Amino acid sequence: MDPRLRAAMGLALLVALAATVCDARRELSMMKVMPRAVYTQTNDPAGNQIVAIMFDASSGMLVGNMTTRTPTGGMGAAGLGANGQPVTADGLFSQGAVAISGSWLFAVNGGSNTLSLFRISDSDPTTLMLVGTPVDTLGDFPVSVTYSAKCKTACVLNGGKRDGVSCFAVSATGLKPLDASPRPVGLGQSANPPTGPPSTASMIAFNPKGDILAVTIKGNLNDNRLGYIGLYRVSKTGMVSRTQSRAYSIFTSQPVGAGASMIGFLPFGFAWVDDMTLSISDPSVGAVTLCISSRDPMLASIPVYKTDMAGGYAPAVFTLPEAAPCWAAYSDASGCAYIADAATGTLVEIMPKSGGKLRSVFNVTSAFGITLGSTPANTYGLLDTAAAGDLLFSVSPRSGSVVVVDVSGGSMAPRQLLAAGLPVSSMGLAVAC
């Protein structure tokens, strides 16, 4: 063949291939494929890792087989159950072991008492780069972390013998402690790891405005210890108050002990509905909607909303058709809060701005064909839960996956299982939007 003809044919082939690639990119653009990632951690005592799973934000479907694992530089941990043995699932007794804001990702390491900071790659959300080295959380058994972009501050809730809230300045070089010691939360744990779930730390999170920091602390009926929601003011300069206002979970004129009426003594996960309203999961009652009002003197500067209940004060409490409602999320898209059940694998949709009215109940494990365990000890329904747009994500330890549920149609519908081979010990869930 004439060399000039061969060269011309080769050039034509290259042009055709280039056109095909351009057409494919144009088609993907028209399909609005938006790669995002959902993150959890293995919480492995031998070495903690962040698991990143890529999905298409427009459909909730898995993008290829894009799942990565990145070491945190710390160790996971498991608290002890009533039998004195390490628990298998929900080893941190908490929500929020992983947090995301912009390109920052934070993860607690319960076994090494440290906090890790990562930067998420702009080009690939499953690529994480450790920033600096993990820092000491100033306490024991960190279980939950939150970040305020306004204050450029991350705060950690420690749930061990040295309990409390510790805060850190966040920069491109890493994490810097802002405190000399944690703000105590009064768990009364005598050893590490802690024994729970009663008398353990649950969750920490800034409100959207960044001027209030909230924590949930479980009570213990056997020790006459009250569960509570703790609130800290955040100054205009970003400093978190050292003092705490509390909304206790007992609302009765009777003394604590025999005959006392306990309402919600196990506050667990929560989600900010707006700057002044929280939707809280509580396995002892179901769900609690707490409204903060500066007009009521009950909690000094951050009091709870006043309601009529035996002449006292109480948040609105709602009983749910679940066995162990422990994790909470709120969707701006649907205007609903979602409570995930650790025992039955159901999601309950409630409307906190409409008196907490129950909207729908969805059995996730049944819809996705997930087989629960044969005993309460190995059931593991749903754990950490997070919302992003019209999608709701929840960790399913029995299937080693993250379940994706569509909440856009006025009710919940199954979308996909993001299979990632997650261990049962996995904790925390955050979505890069």
MARTI-145791 format. One line per 10 residues: their letters; for each residue x, y, z of C-alpha. Coordinates in nm, 3 decimals, decimal comma, always signed. Layout:
// residues N
A> X:Y:Z  ... $
END
This chain:
// residues 433
MDPRLRAAMG> +0,000:+0,000:+0,000  +0,117:+0,347:-0,081  +0,271:+0,498:+0,237  +0,084:+0,821:+0,176  -0,246:+0,631:+0,157  -0,160:+0,438:+0,473  -0,086:+0,766:+0,654  -0,410:+0,921:+0,531  -0,607:+0,619:+0,650  -0,435:+0,633:+0,988 $
LALLVALAAT> -0,516:+1,002:+1,025  -0,879:+0,936:+0,933  -0,897:+0,662:+1,197  -0,756:+0,895:+1,465  -1,007:+1,163:+1,371  -1,288:+0,908:+1,393  -1,172:+0,785:+1,735  -1,143:+1,141:+1,863  -1,494:+1,213:+1,742  -1,621:+0,898:+1,917 $
VCDARRELSM> -1,460:+1,004:+2,249  -1,608:+1,353:+2,216  -1,950:+1,205:+2,139  -1,923:+0,978:+2,446  -1,829:+1,270:+2,671  -2,111:+1,476:+2,523  -2,353:+1,189:+2,586  -2,238:+1,153:+2,948  -2,280:+1,528:+2,993  -2,631:+1,509:+2,849 $
MKVMPRAVYT> -2,707:+1,218:+3,084  -2,594:+1,442:+3,374  -2,380:+1,171:+3,528  -2,244:+1,335:+3,843  -1,989:+1,119:+4,026  -2,005:+1,159:+4,403  -1,898:+0,939:+4,691  -2,033:+0,810:+5,019  -1,789:+0,740:+5,302  -1,780:+0,518:+5,608 $
QTNDPAGNQI> -1,502:+0,372:+5,821  -1,416:+0,011:+5,900  -1,353:+0,088:+6,270  -1,108:-0,203:+6,274  -0,901:-0,223:+6,597  -0,611:-0,355:+6,388  -0,611:-0,045:+6,168  -0,896:+0,189:+6,081  -0,975:+0,267:+5,714  -1,205:+0,503:+5,528 $
VAIMFDASSG> -1,416:+0,326:+5,266  -1,516:+0,551:+4,976  -1,786:+0,435:+4,733  -1,846:+0,630:+4,411  -2,203:+0,673:+4,287  -2,392:+0,882:+4,035  -2,561:+1,166:+4,223  -2,837:+1,195:+3,963  -2,944:+0,833:+3,991  -2,791:+0,697:+4,309 $
MLVGNMTTRT> -2,641:+0,412:+4,107  -2,293:+0,272:+4,159  -2,035:+0,412:+3,916  -1,839:+0,112:+3,788  -1,658:-0,065:+4,071  -1,512:+0,248:+4,223  -1,453:+0,162:+4,589  -1,133:+0,253:+4,772  -0,995:+0,204:+5,122  -0,759:+0,457:+5,278 $
PTGGMGAAGL> -0,587:+0,406:+5,618  -0,668:+0,674:+5,875  -0,340:+0,634:+6,060  -0,531:+0,524:+6,369  -0,717:+0,228:+6,515  -1,084:+0,149:+6,552  -1,245:+0,024:+6,871  -1,544:-0,156:+7,018  -1,713:-0,074:+7,345  -1,831:-0,345:+7,584 $
GANGQPVTAD> -2,184:-0,476:+7,612  -2,370:-0,563:+7,932  -2,200:-0,904:+7,924  -1,856:-0,744:+7,939  -1,766:-0,854:+7,586  -1,686:-0,624:+7,289  -1,997:-0,551:+7,083  -1,992:-0,656:+6,719  -2,189:-0,377:+6,550  -2,215:-0,011:+6,654 $
GLFSQGAVAI> -1,893:-0,048:+6,847  -1,874:+0,326:+6,916  -2,237:+0,355:+7,039  -2,266:+0,664:+6,822  -2,359:+0,853:+6,507  -2,117:+1,076:+6,316  -1,784:+0,890:+6,332  -1,715:+1,038:+5,986  -1,793:+1,395:+5,879  -1,756:+1,591:+5,553 $
SGSWLFAVNG> -1,752:+1,960:+5,469  -1,646:+2,072:+5,123  -1,320:+1,896:+5,045  -1,248:+1,809:+5,410  -1,318:+1,465:+5,557  -1,282:+1,390:+5,928  -1,271:+1,051:+6,102  -1,241:+0,951:+6,467  -1,012:+0,667:+6,571  -1,170:+0,523:+6,887 $
GSNTLSLFRI> -0,886:+0,281:+6,959  -0,602:+0,533:+6,940  -0,784:+0,840:+7,078  -0,709:+1,042:+6,767  -0,879:+1,244:+6,493  -0,776:+1,219:+6,126  -0,815:+1,488:+5,859  -0,826:+1,416:+5,485  -0,855:+1,626:+5,173  -1,087:+1,484:+4,905 $
SDSDPTTLML> -0,950:+1,497:+4,551  -1,129:+1,741:+4,320  -1,100:+1,498:+4,028  -1,183:+1,170:+4,204  -1,397:+1,170:+4,522  -1,267:+0,825:+4,619  -0,909:+0,955:+4,642  -0,826:+1,083:+4,991  -0,506:+1,249:+5,107  -0,419:+1,248:+5,476 $
VGTPVDTLGD> -0,341:+1,602:+5,595  -0,071:+1,613:+5,858  -0,088:+1,338:+6,119  -0,381:+1,227:+6,337  -0,407:+1,442:+6,650  -0,480:+1,342:+7,011  -0,843:+1,417:+7,099  -0,740:+1,504:+7,458  -0,979:+1,238:+7,587  -1,059:+0,868:+7,552 $
FPVSVTYSAK> -1,265:+0,676:+7,297  -1,367:+0,950:+7,048  -1,700:+0,855:+6,891  -1,830:+1,148:+6,684  -1,695:+1,452:+6,498  -1,840:+1,769:+6,345  -1,702:+2,067:+6,152  -1,805:+2,431:+6,114  -1,686:+2,587:+5,788  -1,778:+2,929:+5,929 $
CKTACVLNGG> -1,548:+2,885:+6,229  -1,294:+2,658:+6,054  -1,327:+2,442:+6,364  -1,372:+2,068:+6,416  -1,504:+1,934:+6,747  -1,489:+1,578:+6,877  -1,704:+1,400:+7,137  -1,497:+1,166:+7,357  -1,694:+0,881:+7,511  -1,448:+0,703:+7,740 $
KRDGVSCFAV> -1,318:+0,747:+8,094  -1,183:+1,093:+8,002  -1,500:+1,212:+7,835  -1,598:+1,543:+7,681  -1,583:+1,781:+7,386  -1,250:+1,889:+7,234  -1,213:+2,136:+6,947  -0,945:+2,190:+6,682  -0,851:+2,458:+6,431  -0,851:+2,321:+6,076 $
SATGLKPLDA> -0,607:+2,439:+5,808  -0,421:+2,312:+5,503  -0,142:+2,193:+5,732  -0,363:+1,987:+5,961  -0,538:+2,003:+6,297  -0,436:+2,221:+6,592  -0,590:+2,184:+6,941  -0,789:+2,483:+7,063  -0,835:+2,339:+7,413  -0,607:+2,221:+7,692 $
SPRPVGLGQS> -0,866:+1,967:+7,805  -1,212:+1,843:+7,701  -1,541:+1,997:+7,818  -1,669:+1,714:+8,046  -2,007:+1,557:+7,968  -2,041:+1,344:+8,282  -2,062:+0,988:+8,152  -1,920:+0,832:+8,466  -1,732:+0,558:+8,278  -1,466:+0,401:+8,500 $
ANPPTGPPST> -1,256:+0,228:+8,233  -1,173:+0,210:+7,863  -1,332:+0,095:+7,645  -1,664:+0,211:+7,791  -1,961:-0,013:+7,864  -2,288:+0,067:+7,691  -2,510:+0,163:+7,528  -2,645:+0,330:+7,848  -2,420:+0,603:+7,994  -2,236:+0,658:+7,666 $
ASMIAFNPKG> -2,180:+0,951:+7,432  -2,392:+0,958:+7,117  -2,331:+1,243:+6,874  -2,196:+1,594:+6,823  -2,291:+1,845:+6,551  -2,290:+2,220:+6,480  -2,616:+2,374:+6,365  -2,619:+2,506:+6,005  -2,550:+2,864:+6,118  -2,253:+2,752:+6,325 $
DILAVTIKGN> -2,352:+2,937:+6,642  -2,471:+2,636:+6,845  -2,294:+2,306:+6,908  -2,509:+2,016:+7,029  -2,428:+1,679:+7,186  -2,651:+1,387:+7,287  -2,567:+1,181:+7,596  -2,745:+0,859:+7,694  -2,874:+0,807:+8,043  -2,884:+0,494:+8,258 $
LNDNRLGYIG> -3,192:+0,397:+8,460  -2,992:+0,155:+8,675  -2,763:+0,439:+8,790  -3,036:+0,705:+8,806  -2,837:+0,889:+8,540  -3,034:+1,119:+8,311  -2,984:+1,132:+7,938  -2,967:+1,481:+7,793  -2,909:+1,708:+7,498  -2,621:+1,944:+7,571 $
LYRVSKTGMV> -2,592:+2,281:+7,396  -2,289:+2,509:+7,368  -2,290:+2,865:+7,240  -2,034:+2,951:+6,971  -1,905:+3,309:+6,970  -1,883:+3,533:+6,664  -1,509:+3,467:+6,664  -1,573:+3,091:+6,649  -1,489:+3,001:+7,008  -1,700:+2,723:+7,160 $
SRTQSRAYSI> -1,819:+2,796:+7,514  -1,667:+2,592:+7,795  -2,005:+2,582:+7,970  -2,303:+2,375:+7,862  -2,680:+2,412:+7,886  -2,876:+2,088:+7,914  -3,221:+1,967:+7,817  -3,268:+1,668:+8,046  -3,477:+1,370:+7,951  -3,681:+1,357:+8,271 $
FTSQPVGAGA> -3,991:+1,573:+8,303  -4,169:+1,495:+8,628  -4,212:+1,638:+8,974  -4,110:+1,304:+9,123  -3,749:+1,242:+9,227  -3,530:+1,022:+9,010  -3,563:+0,659:+9,110  -3,864:+0,442:+9,186  -4,175:+0,578:+9,022  -3,996:+0,846:+8,824 $
SMIGFLPFGF> -4,126:+0,904:+8,475  -3,843:+0,886:+8,223  -3,907:+1,031:+7,880  -3,637:+0,957:+7,628  -3,347:+0,856:+7,851  -3,136:+0,731:+7,557  -3,099:+1,027:+7,315  -2,890:+0,888:+7,030  -2,848:+1,035:+6,681  -2,993:+1,366:+6,570 $
AWVDDMTLSI> -3,023:+1,594:+6,271  -3,056:+1,970:+6,259  -3,385:+2,057:+6,088  -3,295:+2,425:+6,096  -3,080:+2,648:+6,318  -3,316:+2,612:+6,614  -3,476:+2,267:+6,574  -3,338:+1,915:+6,618  -3,494:+1,582:+6,527  -3,355:+1,324:+6,770 $
SDPSVGAVTL> -3,373:+0,946:+6,763  -3,416:+0,769:+7,095  -3,458:+0,390:+7,124  -3,641:+0,432:+7,456  -3,928:+0,627:+7,297  -3,884:+0,671:+6,920  -3,823:+1,028:+6,809  -3,803:+1,366:+6,979  -3,836:+1,709:+6,820  -3,652:+1,971:+7,024 $
CISSRDPMLA> -3,705:+2,342:+6,956  -3,466:+2,595:+7,105  -3,612:+2,923:+7,227  -3,432:+3,221:+7,381  -3,755:+3,327:+7,552  -3,782:+3,039:+7,798  -3,568:+3,046:+8,114  -3,550:+2,669:+8,164  -3,210:+2,630:+8,000  -3,070:+2,977:+8,066 $
SIPVYKTDMA> -2,938:+3,111:+7,738  -3,045:+2,810:+7,529  -3,370:+2,674:+7,675  -3,591:+2,403:+7,543  -3,929:+2,476:+7,387  -4,200:+2,484:+7,654  -4,496:+2,249:+7,627  -4,769:+2,136:+7,864  -4,675:+1,805:+8,024  -4,773:+1,757:+8,389 $
GGYAPAVFTL> -4,691:+2,120:+8,452  -4,335:+2,080:+8,336  -4,127:+2,116:+8,023  -4,072:+1,863:+7,751  -3,988:+1,828:+7,386  -4,245:+1,673:+7,155  -4,208:+1,295:+7,180  -4,329:+1,056:+6,910  -4,356:+0,678:+6,939  -4,238:+0,500:+6,623 $
PEAAPCWAAY> -4,314:+0,153:+6,481  -3,950:+0,049:+6,527  -3,761:-0,167:+6,776  -3,431:+0,024:+6,801  -3,455:+0,369:+6,638  -3,099:+0,498:+6,679  -2,984:+0,705:+6,378  -3,134:+1,022:+6,234  -3,105:+1,227:+5,914  -3,289:+1,524:+5,768 $
SDASGCAYIA> -3,353:+1,593:+5,398  -3,397:+1,953:+5,284  -3,541:+1,815:+4,960  -3,833:+1,633:+5,126  -3,858:+1,840:+5,442  -3,866:+1,517:+5,642  -3,654:+1,352:+5,908  -3,562:+0,983:+5,880  -3,504:+0,747:+6,172  -3,313:+0,423:+6,104 $
DAATGTLVEI> -3,376:+0,109:+6,307  -3,088:-0,113:+6,416  -3,306:-0,414:+6,486  -3,567:-0,441:+6,210  -3,393:-0,256:+5,926  -3,679:-0,010:+5,876  -3,674:+0,361:+5,798  -3,943:+0,589:+5,937  -4,020:+0,921:+5,769  -4,155:+1,197:+5,995 $
MPKSGGKLRS> -4,239:+1,563:+5,940  -4,080:+1,759:+6,225  -4,220:+2,091:+6,103  -4,574:+1,950:+6,108  -4,590:+1,832:+6,466  -4,376:+1,525:+6,398  -4,648:+1,358:+6,195  -4,559:+1,010:+6,069  -4,543:+1,016:+5,689  -4,433:+0,667:+5,589 $
VFNVTSAFGI> -4,256:+0,350:+5,701  -4,022:+0,157:+5,472  -3,876:-0,188:+5,538  -3,536:-0,156:+5,377  -3,410:-0,507:+5,449  -3,721:-0,662:+5,294  -3,714:-0,434:+4,988  -3,350:-0,518:+4,916  -3,373:-0,885:+5,012  -3,133:-0,851:+5,306 $
TLGSTPANTY> -3,154:-1,140:+5,554  -3,139:-1,035:+5,917  -2,971:-1,242:+6,186  -3,150:-1,511:+6,380  -3,091:-1,352:+6,721  -3,086:-0,992:+6,849  -2,709:-1,023:+6,892  -2,650:-1,062:+6,517  -2,949:-0,886:+6,364  -2,784:-0,556:+6,260 $
GLLDTAAAGD> -3,059:-0,383:+6,066  -2,953:-0,029:+5,968  -2,687:+0,188:+6,127  -2,554:+0,534:+6,036  -2,779:+0,725:+5,796  -2,731:+1,041:+5,587  -2,937:+1,240:+5,336  -2,821:+1,411:+5,015  -3,075:+1,571:+4,782  -3,349:+1,321:+4,694 $
LLFSVSPRSG> -3,143:+1,029:+4,819  -3,108:+0,870:+5,161  -2,811:+0,647:+5,248  -2,785:+0,396:+5,532  -2,520:+0,145:+5,638  -2,640:-0,215:+5,618  -2,379:-0,427:+5,801  -2,555:-0,757:+5,729  -2,516:-0,702:+5,353  -2,181:-0,524:+5,375 $
SVVVVDVSGG> -2,337:-0,241:+5,176  -2,476:+0,109:+5,185  -2,843:+0,111:+5,087  -2,973:+0,397:+4,871  -3,336:+0,502:+4,906  -3,524:+0,756:+4,695  -3,726:+1,004:+4,905  -3,848:+1,229:+4,624  -4,190:+1,080:+4,551  -4,376:+1,150:+4,873 $
SMAPRQLLAA> -4,273:+0,811:+5,005  -3,957:+0,601:+5,020  -3,853:+0,368:+4,738  -3,550:+0,141:+4,693  -3,278:+0,265:+4,456  -2,968:+0,046:+4,490  -2,731:-0,143:+4,717  -2,383:+0,008:+4,699  -2,199:-0,318:+4,765  -1,861:-0,253:+4,922 $
GLPVSSMGLA> -1,780:-0,559:+5,133  -1,813:-0,353:+5,450  -1,728:-0,528:+5,776  -1,995:-0,549:+6,045  -1,781:-0,314:+6,256  -1,827:-0,024:+6,010  -1,922:+0,308:+6,169  -2,013:+0,654:+6,046  -2,160:+0,771:+5,716  -2,112:+1,091:+5,519 $
VAC> -2,194:+1,191:+5,161  -1,995:+1,428:+4,940  -2,250:+1,647:+4,764 $
END
